[in-house]
């Protein structure tokens, strides 16, 4: 039997992944990464050790928790808070997958001489004819999680199994119920795992090293003062509700100018742009783009965004320029842009750095 280490969060998806792999004949070892513990002792939503241990006992596999709090703080929490302080909107799950979950699971897999690691993500790992690995969208688009996986390396993908890529959420819950798994009816977690109480802004104000910028000015595109905001960490591009200002007509956050501690308000039409620039790029299905090369793709600029047709090309400093066929709404610096081919395979992705006017 080949040995596989399964990352178990304590939820139904990873529980079913472990169950299916054991049923398929693998020697399964369950591992929960303890990533976060708040000052009041509450755990992060991705490390429910009690539930994970209960599932492991039910299906009869080895299990242990592994501490990853230091790496999680360094690679995920601190950059998350710092990005918000800079007026950006980050994706902490993207960083966690690349730098914490996969790294820790692969390290432990080497310790126990396991060939593979596995997770309960809704995605498919495939090897292409060019020899490279990538992730392909799940069979059921409403649960597809490839957007959060685009930073994984070739080495990480080569050792990864994802048993849920062809299943719907309803099918996963049915399997869990038929197998008698104790988490079969456990609700899904929807929020950032380490913000266990209160708002993002409250957490960031408590966590950001060096503090956060306080109140500043709401301005229009020309810099004219419209009123006062309560701190840039409370806002993101595209936001309309909760602004705390009445101008007699609907306005939206068009831009955050962290260097001036300003939040730019304007019409919804100003949120639409055809071009973005990305940095911190990782390619999957291809090794990269040659200077002057253009590649048609479909690009998502948010997890829930429906990918839109675009052309990507190499930009300066190893970045990527994305030009959409039609303008996209509310592209926010700090968010990820993920590039797909027409078959739903991830070409690569990067962090949105600038949104040219």
Secondary structure, DSSP 8 states (H G I E B T S, - for coil): --EEEEE--SSHHHHHHHHHHHHTT-EEEEEEEE--B-TTS-B-TT--HHHHHHHHHHHT-EEEEEE-HHHHIIIIIHHHHHHHHTT----HHHHHIIIIIHHHHHHHHHHTT-SEEE---SEEEEE-TTS-EEEEE-SSGGG--GGGGTT--HHHHHTEE-TTTT--HHHHHHHHHHTT-TTTT-----S-TT--SS-HHHHHHHH-TT-----EEEE-TT--EEEEES-GGG--TT--TT-----SS--EEEEEEGGGTEEEEE-GGGGEEEEEEEEEEEESSSS---TT-EEEEEEESSTT---EEEEEEE-GGG-EEEEEEEEEE---TTSEEEEE-TTSBEEEEEEEEE---
